[in-house]
Amino acid sequence: MATFKALSRGSQIVLVAGPLLFFSLFFTWQYVDVNYGRAGIAKLSMDGWDAWGLLIALLVLAIVVLVALRNFTEGELSDEVPWQAITFGLGAALAAVAVVKSLTDAGSTWLSYGFVALALAVAAGTYLDWAATRRRAHPTLARKRRGLRSAA
């Protein structure tokens, strides 16, 4: 637990929201009406495992594995590769795919929009880590705190 608390806020968000989003694919994302003619209409519940859901699952796995490798392993990752930027790009792609899936699914449930919020949380976590890396690399990008004294 102390190791988790030592992580950055962005990594904490990714490591909590990512697995929750992955397991949310097993829950109902949409309802589809099936017309059986004179027998009636049935409402079928469908989970998130379609083509978009598979892409969401792969993106979540890639993001969580990258964050875990960066934070929990003793091995050194190459400094020449911008890992934070790659993770942020994957997080942005995850958010976009989740929004597209939820908007294009016929009969999306209100719960599917909550799952999209989890994807947005993962993207926000990757952004926080990327922004912190940029601030460390370029101190001129950091915000200057100005109090009442500097206004005079």
C-alpha positions in Angstrom: 0.0 0.0 0.0 2.9 2.4 0.7 4.2 1.7 -2.8 0.8 2.7 -4.3 0.7 5.9 -2.2 4.1 6.9 -3.4 2.9 6.9 -7.0 1.9 10.1 -8.8 -1.8 11.0 -8.8 -2.1 10.2 -12.5 -0.6 6.7 -12.1 -2.9 6.1 -9.2 -5.9 7.1 -11.3 -4.8 4.9 -14.2 -4.2 1.9 -12.0 -7.6 2.1 -10.4 -9.8 3.2 -13.3 -8.1 1.1 -15.9 -9.0 -2.4 -14.4 -12.4 -1.1 -13.5 -13.0 -0.1 -17.1 -11.7 -3.5 -18.4 -14.1 -5.4 -16.1 -17.0 -3.1 -17.0 -16.9 -4.6 -20.5 -18.5 -7.7 -18.9 -21.6 -5.7 -17.8 -24.5 -4.5 -19.9 -23.6 -1.6 -22.2 -26.7 -1.7 -24.4 -30.2 -3.1 -24.9 -31.3 -4.3 -28.3 -34.9 -4.9 -29.2 -35.5 -8.1 -31.2 -38.8 -8.4 -33.0 -40.2 -12.0 -33.1 -43.3 -11.0 -35.1 -46.5 -12.2 -33.5 -44.6 -13.6 -30.6 -43.6 -10.2 -29.5 -40.6 -8.0 -29.0 -37.7 -9.1 -26.7 -35.2 -6.7 -25.1 -31.8 -8.3 -25.1 -29.0 -7.0 -22.9 -25.6 -6.9 -24.5 -22.2 -6.6 -22.8 -19.4 -4.4 -24.1 -17.6 -7.1 -26.0 -17.9 -6.1 -29.6 -15.3 -4.7 -32.0 -15.2 -1.3 -30.2 -15.1 -3.1 -26.8 -12.2 -5.3 -27.9 -10.3 -2.1 -28.9 -11.1 -0.6 -25.5 -9.8 -3.7 -23.8 -6.6 -3.7 -25.7 -5.9 0.0 -25.1 -6.6 -0.4 -21.4 -4.3 -3.4 -21.1 -1.5 -1.5 -22.9 -1.9 1.6 -20.7 -2.0 -0.3 -17.4 1.0 -2.5 -18.4 3.0 0.5 -19.4 2.2 2.4 -16.2 3.0 -0.8 -14.1 6.3 -1.4 -15.9 7.3 2.3 -15.4 6.4 2.3 -11.7 6.8 -1.2 -10.3 9.7 -2.9 -12.1 13.4 -2.7 -11.4 14.3 -2.8 -15.1 15.2 0.4 -16.8 13.1 1.6 -19.7 14.9 3.4 -22.5 15.2 7.1 -21.9 15.1 7.8 -25.6 11.5 6.7 -25.9 8.9 9.2 -24.7 6.9 6.7 -22.5 4.7 9.4 -20.9 3.7 10.8 -24.3 3.0 7.3 -25.7 0.8 6.5 -22.6 -1.0 9.9 -23.0 -1.6 9.2 -26.7 -3.1 5.7 -25.8 -5.2 7.4 -23.1 -6.6 9.9 -25.5 -7.3 7.2 -28.0 -9.1 5.2 -25.3 -11.3 8.1 -24.4 -12.2 8.7 -28.0 -13.0 5.0 -28.7 -15.2 4.8 -25.6 -17.1 7.9 -26.6 -17.6 6.6 -30.1 -18.7 3.2 -28.8 -21.2 4.6 -26.5 -22.6 7.0 -29.1 -22.9 4.5 -31.9 -24.4 1.6 -29.8 -28.1 1.4 -30.4 -29.9 1.5 -27.0 -26.9 2.5 -24.8 -27.7 2.2 -21.1 -27.0 5.0 -18.6 -24.4 2.7 -17.1 -22.4 2.7 -20.4 -22.0 6.5 -20.0 -20.6 5.8 -16.5 -18.1 3.5 -18.1 -17.2 6.3 -20.6 -16.4 8.4 -17.5 -14.0 5.7 -16.4 -12.2 5.9 -19.8 -12.1 9.7 -19.4 -10.5 9.2 -15.9 -7.8 6.9 -17.4 -7.1 9.6 -20.1 -7.0 12.3 -17.4 -4.5 10.2 -15.4 -2.3 9.7 -18.4 -2.5 13.5 -19.0 -1.4 14.3 -15.4 1.7 12.1 -15.7 2.6 13.5 -19.1 2.1 17.1 -17.9 4.3 16.4 -14.8 7.0 15.0 -17.0 6.9 18.1 -19.2 7.1 20.4 -16.2 10.2 18.6 -15.0 11.8 18.6 -18.4 11.0 22.3 -19.1 10.8 24.3 -15.9 9.7 27.4 -17.8 6.4 25.6 -18.6 5.5 25.4 -14.8 2.9 27.8 -13.6 4.2 30.7 -11.6 2.4 31.2 -8.4 1.6 34.8 -7.7 0.3 36.0 -4.5 -1.0 39.4 -3.4 2.6 40.7 -3.1 3.4 40.3 -6.8 0.3 42.3 -7.8 1.7 45.5 -6.3 
